[in-house]
Amino acid sequence: MRLPTRLLRRRLNVNKGDFGHILILAGSANYSGAASLCSLAAMRSGAGLVTLGIPKSINTAMIKIKPKEVMTFPLPETKKGTLSSAGFKKIKELLIKTDILVIGPGLGRNEATYSLIRKTIGISRKPTVIDADGLNALTGHLSILLRTGDRRPATIMTPHPGEMARLLGVSVKKVQGRRKEIVKEFAKKYKVVLVLKGHKTVISDSSGNFYLNKSGNPGMATAGSGDVLTGMIAAFLGQGLGAFEAAKSAVYLHGVAGDMAAREKTQISLIASDIIDKIPKVFKRLKFLLA
């Protein structure tokens, strides 16, 4: 696969603002790790700045586990420790100051949080990556994408088969039996880039561009692996890649990093942070090949 050289070659006269400021709305009382993994993957994949919008009660704990380079922004929360609609105004203000929106990792299955997710997607004017509970919040509300999609430069959705099945109201078996067709049809109908994860991840956009990924291994079917991919996609968007190119490149490199990690750790022992640890080596190898 040919990768964009702009990911590997940087001009001398640049600053962190040239590589994107990513706002990640993620995490909850029960799922703080998702926010940490996603933000670290974004930083390791070249993002200039990352701000984590998280429930205020986990801010102190998050400061201890997140990358030192990542900023946190505590937001109002529900009684269940998930983001609350009371934080909507602050999120609107954050969106003005940032370049890319990531919404979903570890936000939790809470109806009040789902409402906030839908409102945020509805007003976002920034390239947006929707994952995990961000996708769950859209179940039964996909019309939001049709009403607001033309306001965003790009929308990338990253479901696994179970999330895709819920979005469409069909069985996982049906999704798995028609992976290519479903991805193409959904991307075209809702004008998004759709990344259907799993063995041979499938990607399509509304123009019919299509990619079938062949990197990766079964060891990557582990908690947090999807959060890592989401962070990588956002970082590539922030560095100026188009939505389809960012998704395709991130999926491929995520798989390559997973393959490197599996050779060292074995597939059985592979965990998501192992994938992040290999991201610099992936870029180093690619830069050597392009030299």
TAPEVEN-V125901 format. One record per backbone hydrogen bond with DSSP energy under -1.0 kcal/mol. CO is the residue of the C=O (numbers start at 1). NH is the residue of the N-H. E is the energy in kcal/mol with one decimal. If there is no record, write none. Layout:
co = <CO & CO>
nh = <NH & NH>
e = <E & E>
This chain:
co = <4 & 5 & 5 & 12 & 15 & 16 & 19 & 20 & 20 & 21 & 21 & 22 & 23 & 24 & 25 & 32 & 33 & 34 & 35 & 36 & 37 & 38 & 39 & 40 & 41 & 42 & 43 & 49 & 50 & 51 & 52 & 53 & 54 & 55 & 56 & 58 & 59 & 61 & 62 & 67 & 71 & 73 & 75 & 76 & 78 & 81 & 82 & 84 & 85 & 87 & 88 & 89 & 90 & 91 & 92 & 100 & 101 & 102 & 103 & 104 & 104 & 105 & 108 & 110 & 111 & 112 & 113 & 114 & 115 & 116 & 117 & 118 & 119 & 120 & 127 & 128 & 129 & 130 & 131 & 132 & 132 & 133 & 135 & 136 & 138 & 141 & 142 & 143 & 144 & 145 & 148 & 149 & 154 & 155 & 156 & 157 & 159 & 160 & 161 & 162 & 163 & 164 & 165 & 165 & 171 & 172 & 173 & 174 & 178 & 179 & 180 & 181 & 182 & 183 & 184 & 185 & 186 & 187 & 193 & 194 & 196 & 201 & 202 & 203 & 204 & 205 & 209 & 211 & 217 & 218 & 220 & 222 & 224 & 225 & 226 & 227 & 228 & 229 & 230 & 231 & 232 & 233 & 234 & 235 & 236 & 237 & 242 & 243 & 244 & 245 & 246 & 247 & 248 & 249 & 250 & 251 & 252 & 253 & 254 & 255 & 256 & 257 & 258 & 259 & 260 & 261 & 262 & 271 & 272 & 273 & 276 & 278 & 279 & 280 & 281 & 282 & 283 & 284 & 285 & 286>
nh = <7 & 8 & 9 & 14 & 18 & 19 & 48 & 48 & 49 & 99 & 100 & 51 & 102 & 53 & 104 & 36 & 37 & 38 & 39 & 40 & 41 & 42 & 43 & 44 & 45 & 47 & 46 & 22 & 71 & 24 & 73 & 26 & 75 & 58 & 59 & 62 & 63 & 65 & 66 & 70 & 52 & 54 & 56 & 84 & 81 & 29 & 78 & 87 & 88 & 91 & 92 & 93 & 94 & 95 & 96 & 23 & 129 & 25 & 131 & 107 & 133 & 27 & 110 & 114 & 115 & 116 & 117 & 118 & 119 & 120 & 121 & 122 & 123 & 124 & 101 & 156 & 103 & 158 & 134 & 135 & 136 & 137 & 138 & 139 & 141 & 144 & 145 & 147 & 148 & 149 & 151 & 152 & 128 & 193 & 130 & 195 & 197 & 164 & 165 & 166 & 167 & 168 & 169 & 170 & 175 & 176 & 177 & 178 & 182 & 183 & 184 & 185 & 186 & 187 & 188 & 189 & 190 & 192 & 157 & 204 & 202 & 213 & 196 & 211 & 194 & 208 & 205 & 203 & 220 & 221 & 222 & 225 & 228 & 229 & 230 & 231 & 232 & 233 & 234 & 235 & 236 & 237 & 238 & 239 & 241 & 240 & 246 & 247 & 248 & 249 & 250 & 251 & 252 & 253 & 254 & 255 & 256 & 257 & 258 & 259 & 260 & 261 & 262 & 263 & 264 & 265 & 266 & 274 & 276 & 277 & 279 & 282 & 283 & 284 & 285 & 286 & 287 & 288 & 289 & 290>
e = <-1.4 & -1.6 & -1.5 & -1.3 & -2.2 & -1.6 & -1.1 & -1.0 & -2.2 & -3.1 & -1.7 & -3.1 & -3.0 & -2.9 & -2.1 & -1.5 & -2.7 & -2.3 & -2.1 & -2.3 & -2.5 & -1.9 & -2.1 & -2.7 & -1.2 & -2.2 & -1.5 & -2.7 & -2.4 & -2.9 & -3.0 & -1.6 & -2.7 & -1.6 & -1.3 & -2.8 & -2.2 & -1.1 & -3.0 & -1.6 & -3.3 & -1.4 & -2.4 & -2.2 & -1.7 & -1.7 & -3.1 & -2.0 & -1.9 & -2.2 & -2.4 & -1.8 & -2.2 & -2.4 & -1.1 & -3.1 & -3.0 & -3.1 & -2.1 & -2.1 & -1.1 & -2.8 & -1.3 & -2.8 & -2.1 & -1.7 & -2.6 & -2.5 & -2.3 & -2.5 & -2.7 & -2.1 & -1.3 & -1.3 & -2.7 & -3.0 & -2.5 & -2.1 & -2.6 & -1.0 & -1.9 & -1.8 & -1.1 & -1.2 & -2.9 & -1.9 & -1.5 & -2.1 & -2.1 & -1.7 & -1.9 & -1.2 & -2.4 & -2.8 & -3.1 & -3.0 & -2.5 & -2.5 & -2.3 & -1.9 & -2.3 & -1.9 & -1.5 & -2.0 & -1.8 & -2.9 & -1.7 & -1.1 & -2.9 & -2.2 & -2.3 & -2.6 & -2.6 & -2.4 & -1.9 & -2.4 & -2.7 & -1.3 & -2.6 & -1.7 & -2.0 & -2.8 & -2.9 & -2.4 & -2.5 & -1.6 & -1.5 & -2.4 & -2.0 & -1.8 & -2.2 & -2.0 & -1.8 & -1.9 & -2.3 & -2.0 & -2.0 & -2.5 & -2.2 & -2.0 & -2.1 & -2.1 & -2.3 & -1.1 & -2.0 & -1.8 & -3.0 & -2.3 & -2.7 & -2.6 & -2.3 & -2.5 & -2.1 & -2.6 & -2.7 & -1.9 & -2.2 & -2.8 & -2.0 & -2.3 & -2.4 & -2.5 & -2.3 & -1.8 & -1.3 & -3.5 & -2.2 & -1.3 & -1.5 & -2.1 & -1.3 & -2.1 & -2.1 & -2.3 & -2.4 & -2.3 & -2.6 & -1.9 & -2.0 & -1.7>
